[in-house]
Amino acid sequence: MPDRRRFCQMLAAGTFAGLARGAATQAAQPPAASPVASPVASASAGPARGVLWVQDNNMGHAGGVSPDFKASFTTGRDAWAEARRFIRIYQIRAPSLLLPANDLSDDFLRDAFLPLLREAHFALALNVTGAMGIGCSSVTAKTMAAEIAQIERIARLGGRVDYLSLQSVLSKPSDVCPGYGRDEGYDKRIADIVRYAAALAGRFPGIRIGLVDAMVAKGWDYAPAYRNLVAAMRAKNLALDFIHLDFPAEAASPGWANALAAQRVIRDELGVRFGLLYTSNVAGRTSDEAFYQAVMAAGRDFHAAGGRPDDLVLTSWHPHPSLDLPETDPTGYPFMKDVLDFAQLGLVEPNPGAGNATPIATPVGG
């Protein structure tokens, strides 16, 4: 790895994917759902500007939140006011709600978190982990029950969970049940997703369910699994609303060909909303500035290559970015600065409920 200055220069020049390739990869009304039965537009088509999802950093451990997460919804709410004009979906991890150390109390959710989401015209997504192994693991069954309880809790406090993002059910090696190994057990994994989706959709009518998946980044044979998943969901009269690629920037092949191929399968063939996580494992372990540069480069480079995600998701699960606020930091690189500057690349539609926000840039290629 080059020294830090050279590292950031290469990121800024848009060469991050080539440098790090081969490294470890690991508003009140939400947007209209894509029908599963019919493809969206024509091959290679996609929105000129997509929908911006934001998920706070878990700081590298399950259930973590950034040090100023709660301040973002209380004393620091003005410090990301402009970024909120572009965010359409705010996603929180279910383990973060469940971790006692975070003190995300009923009072905080009712009096600070949920009111700001309503004021900002955000839809709320919950990232959940309780699907894998639901057919054979009592531990997973308890996790699903806890996630159901959190959705009910949010409703009781005056909010609504609009989306469920099922985390890594197809792509995470696991010994939770027999047959759940690396790049295998897809029949069991798909059965888990269908069972979880049927239970949650039946209990919460109107909730939209999708997948966060790293198969493409890992080089696994994703297309047959995605096809079988969509078919299995249809067979139970269930819709898969989206597939978001867990895709650190260093996973991109030359010209982002692997992500573009997945975009064609997911949206053009299967008719499912296609999303990409804009993130980096290498930069997330390096510095706030490195992460900022990696995210900006990924946004520019994937668009230039022809990437047109329906959903653009900004997130991290490493020590960086180390803070959320403020969005206008003149010297540092907190997460909401990443969000605002990414939005101003012109790749996302402003939140229609957020006044007169407009993209500052017009991306090359329309």
C-alpha positions, -999 to +999 in steps of 0.1 A: +000+000+000+014+035-009+019+061+017-012+080+028-007+111+006-001+090-025-031+068-015-055+098-014-041+112-046-048+080-064-083+079-049-090+114-060-079+106-095-105+078-097-079+050-096-089+034-063-105+004-079-074-005-098-051+001-068-071-020-043-085-047-066-078-081-052-079-068-016-103-084+009-140-077+001-161-086+023-405+104+019-432+098+040-441+078+009-413+056-003-406+053-041-428+031-062-418-005-060-406-023-091-430-051-101-412-084-100-431-098-130-420-073-156-385-059-165-378-022-158-374-003-191-351-018-217-317-034-215-290-011-202-316+016-194-319+031-159-327+063-141-305+093-149-306+100-112-313+074-085-327+073-050-302+080-021-302+056+008-280+064+039-270+039+066-249+051+095-215+035+102-215+007+127-179+015+135-167-020+128-188-040+153-223-054+153-249-030+165-224-001+167-233+036+160-211+066+155-202+087+185-224+115+175-253+094+161-278+106+187-266+142+184-276+140+148-312+139+159-310+163+188-284+190+194-267+185+160-297+182+137-289+215+119-254+202+111-268+179+083-298+199+071-286+202+035-277+165+032-313+158+043-326+175+011-312+146-009-317+115+013-349+096+005-344+064+026-328+064+060-317+029+070-308+017+105-294-016+115-317-037+137-288-047+159-282-010+166-317-007+180-312-038+201-278-030+216-283-016+252-251+004+251-265+026+224-293+038+247-318+042+217-346+045+242-383+049+235-380+085+245-352+091+219-371+073+191-404+090+199-392+125+206-361+129+184-354+102+158-389+096+143-400+132+143-369+142+123-375+114+098-411+127+093-399+163+090-373+153+064-398+131+045-376+101+048-388+065+044-373+042+070-355+010+062-344-016+087-314-038+080-321-072+094-301-104+100-328-128+112-335-146+079-305-169+076-311-202+092-347-194+101-357-229+091-333-247+114-319-224+141-336-215+173-311-186+177-322-172+143-358-176+152-352-155+183-335-129+162-365-127+138-388-123+168-367-095+181-368-078+147-406-081+146-407-065+181-386-036+169-409-029+139-439-030+163-420-008+187-414+018+160-451+017+150-461+021+187-439+052+189-454+068+159-432+057+130-433+031+103-407+007+088-412+009+050-383-014+039-365-045+052-330-051+039-321-088+044-284-087+051-261-112+033-284-142+034-270-156+001-234-145+005-223-149+041-205-181+049-222-196+080-222-226+102-256-218+116-272-248+099-258-279+080-251-270+044-246-232+049-210-231+037-190-208+014-208-204-020-232-232-013-265-241+003-285-217-019-316-238-018-316-236+020-308-199+019-335-191-005-360-211+016-349-189+045-356-157+026-390-169+014-400-180+049-389-148+065-405-126+038-438-145+041-439-140+078-430-103+078-451-094+048-481-112+064-476-094+096-468-059+082-488-055+049-472-030+025-436-035+039-411-039+011-385-065+012-351-067-005-317-082-003-282-069+005-258-093-012-220-096-017-220-125-042-210-103-071-181-087-052-169-121-041-170-135-076-196-162-068-221-174-094-249-151-085-272-151-115-287-186-110-293-179-073-310-145-080-332-162-107-342-190-083-348-165-055-372-144-076-390-175-088-394-189-053-408-155-041-432-154-070-444-189-062-455-177-028-470-145-042-442-124-027-423-096-043-386-090-040-384-052-042-346-047-046-312-063-046-285-040-033-249-051-041-226-051-011-198-039-033-167-023-018-150-001-045-120-024-046-142-053-058-148-035-092-133-053-122-118-031-150-145-008-163-168-019-135-178-048-158-188-071-129-212-045-114-226-036-149-233-073-156-252-077-123-271-045-131-283-061-163-294-094-146-311-077-117-330-049-133-332-058-170-338-095-168-355-099-134-373-066-131-360-059-096-347-026-084-309-025-086-288-008-060-251-004-052-234+002-019-209+030-023-183+020+003-147+007+007-132-019+030-096-006+024-104+031+028-127+024+057-098+009+076-074+037+066-088+072+073-118+095+071-103+113+041-094+080+023-131+069+027-144+102+014-121+100-017-131+064-024-168+071-022-165+101-045-144+082-070-167+052-070-197+075-077-180+091-107-164+060-121-194+037-120-216+064-136-190+070-163-189+032-170-226+031-175-239+024-140-274+036-134-286+023-101-321+027-090-308+030-054-274+044-043-265+034-008-238+051+013-226+032+043-195+019+062-188-009+087-152+001+096-136+027+119-139+053+092-157+077+088-153+082+126-180+109+130-212+119+113-211+157+117-209+184+104-217+182+067-196+214+061-165+205+080-137+225+062-109+202+071-123+169+082-143+142+065-173+132+086-200+109+071-225+136+064-199+155+044-195+124+023-233+122+019-237+158+009-208+160-015-218+126-031-253+140-036-238+170-053-221+149-079-256+149-095-262+112-094-293+112-071-327+129-072-334+154-045-360+144-019-393+157-034-405+166+001-375+186+010-381+220-007-360+233-034-328+211-032-313+206-067-282+186-077-253+210-082-236+188-108-248+173-140-231+139-144-213+131-176-234+110-198-268+124-186 
